[in-house]
Amino acid sequence: MIWQLLTSPLDGLIWIAEQIEERAVTELEKTENLQKRLTTLQLKFDLGDISEEDFAAQEQEILEAMEAELDQQEQEES
C-alpha cells in the first residue's frame, strides 16, 4: 500500500509519456501515409494509369491534407 503511494506520481508520468509517444507515432504515420500516397499518385501518372486531370485533382487533395496536417502540428506546438 505504501509502495503504491510512493510510486503513484511516477506511474502518472509514465502514463503521460506513453500518451505523448502514441500521439507522436500517429502523427508521423499520417504524414508518411500522405507522402506515400503522393508518390504512388506520381508513379501512376508517369505510367499513364491516370489522366492529367485525375492526377491534378488527387494531387491537390493530398497537398491540402498535408498542409492541414502541418498547420495542425504548428498549432499544437504553439
Protein Blocks (a to p, Z undefined) as FASTA:
>chain_A
ZZmmmmmmmmmmmmmmmmmmmmmmmmmmmmmmmmmmmmmmmmmmmnopacfklmmmmmmm
mmmmmmmmmmmmmmmmZZ
